[in-house]
Amino acid sequence: MAVEISKGVYWVGAVDWGIRKFHGYELSTHRGSSYNAYLIVDEKVALIDTVWEPFSDRLLDNIREIVDPSKIDYVVANHAEMDHSGALPEVIRIATNATLITSKRGLESIPGHFHQNWNIHAVSNGEHLPLGSSELLFIDAPMLHWPDSMFTYLSGRNILMPNDAFGQHYAAAFRFNDEVDQEELYEEALKYYANILTPFSDLVLKKIDELLSLQIPVDIIAPSHGVIWRKDPLKIVKNYQEWARQIPQKGAVILYDTMWKATLRMAEAISGGLTVKGIPNKLIHLAASDRNDVIVEVFKAKAVIIGSPTLNSGILPTVAPMLEDFRGLKFKNKVGAAFGSYGWSDEAVDKIEEALSEAGIKVAAKSIKAKWQPDEAALDCCRQLGEELAEEIAR
């Protein structure tokens, strides 16, 4: 059902309790998600974003609780990705007189997805659109997280609708941040940032500075996924500034997979060396872990230590995808090391070191290779590796 979030402004989206994988690269959504769309009823009627196509009927039903969808004057597409724009064909089929508002880059992405001859108006950064007692302000936000992304601000109601920024994949019975479990909420907000926005951290800081420089009052931040921030809404903005600076905690994660427990024993010895030096650390068995949850742990820690036995002259297939993620996420301010066991050849450790360097993670300690099962001398070397990295982490 529709929920009024401010006078004349309604959430008309859909909650997806059952989704567990999101996007083409399958971001895990253990707590579901939502597709948030916002209806503004003034002298003109505006719909800000839509929902994923399977939820089109729910969106239209929610709109009908407030107004006849054919009366919509403007449909704003802040971003063309299908979880936001999927219902556009159904909405525009009914709202035949509506103007579709996009960013300049949206002139490419929206027609590229739908191949329809719609009435599209591309707005410039800072352009205003009067609705009556309120007006919309459009703010370009390229690469947060697509080139076509923009924010929409509703003056008179002081509502920022930033599409994918400040969101969470979090299904909830209630719509507002002060109505849900705070630990769950911030876990999902951090997971969302770490997995989606980390590569754009410099742009995040720049855009937040630009946004704050506008000195527009913000009473509500209404993202396109998860709950709406109405209590202390700028707290999540401050969180984003902190996360975007990527100042890690003084801790380590040891990521590994193992075939016959040789690499596991090495991981435990490295953990022992870190622990002796008082450095918090976690061992994460990649074969039994969700990769998006692992990325959150890596995001928080200063050191990432990766272990794999050699298989077919390379890295285990449970380990290699994480290294590919690291290349794309472009983590900052991290150090790393590699370790692993081998039998007939020992290429895995060298390939891990190479991948860490390519991802911008400084290899800060000599990596360890153990032939067959590690003997006590090899395990001592692993403990020394942990102690050496502990000194690097503590700096």
BELDANOR-V748964 format. One record per backbone hydrogen bond with DSSP energy under -0.5 kcal/mol. CO is the residue of the C=O (numbers start at 1). NH is the residue of the N-H. If there is no record, write none. Layout:
CO,NH
CO,NH
This chain:
3,11
6,9
8,41
9,5
9,6
10,12
10,39
11,3
14,35
15,17
16,33
19,32
20,29
22,27
23,26
27,22
29,32
31,171
33,16
34,36
35,14
37,12
37,13
38,48
39,10
39,41
40,42
40,46
44,42
45,73
45,74
46,40
46,48
47,49
47,76
48,38
51,87
52,55
53,56
55,59
56,60
57,61
58,62
59,63
60,64
61,65
62,65
63,66
63,67
68,71
69,72
73,99
74,47
75,77
75,101
76,49
76,78
78,150
81,84
81,85
82,86
84,50
85,88
87,91
88,92
89,93
90,94
91,94
91,95
94,96
95,98
99,75
99,101
100,121
101,77
102,123
103,107
104,107
105,108
105,109
106,110
106,111
108,112
109,113
110,113
110,114
111,115
116,118
118,120
119,100
121,102
121,123
123,104
124,127
127,138
129,136
131,43
131,44
134,131
134,132
135,155
136,129
137,153
138,126
139,151
141,144
146,143
146,144
146,149
149,141
151,139
152,161
153,137
153,155
154,157
154,158
154,159
155,135
158,219
158,220
159,154
159,161
160,162
160,222
161,152
162,165
163,224
164,167
168,170
175,228
176,179
177,180
181,185
182,186
183,187
184,188
185,189
186,190
187,191
188,192
189,193
190,194
191,195
192,196
192,197
193,197
193,198
197,200
198,201
200,204
201,205
202,206
203,207
204,208
205,209
206,210
207,211
208,212
209,213
210,214
211,214
211,216
212,215
217,219
220,160
220,222
221,223
221,229
224,36
225,168
228,177
228,230
229,221
230,232
232,235
233,236
233,237
234,238
235,239
236,240
237,241
238,242
239,243
240,244
241,245
242,246
242,247
243,246
246,248
249,251
249,302
250,280
251,302
251,303
252,282
253,255
253,305
254,284
255,307
256,286
261,265
262,266
263,267
264,268
265,269
266,270
267,271
268,272
269,273
270,274
271,275
272,276
273,277
274,279
275,278
278,280
280,252
282,254
282,284
283,285
284,256
284,286
285,288
286,289
290,294
291,295
292,296
293,297
294,298
295,299
296,300
297,301
300,249
302,335
303,253
304,337
305,255
306,339
307,257
309,316
311,314
314,311
316,319
316,320
317,321
319,322
319,323
320,324
321,325
322,326
323,327
324,328
325,329
326,330
326,331
334,362
335,304
336,364
336,365
337,306
338,368
339,308
340,370
341,310
342,372
345,343
346,350
347,351
348,352
349,353
350,354
351,355
352,356
353,357
354,358
355,359
356,361
357,360
360,362
362,336
362,364
368,340
370,342
375,379
376,380
377,381
378,382
379,383
380,384
381,385
382,386
383,387
384,388
385,389
386,390
387,391
388,392
389,393
390,394
391,395
392,395
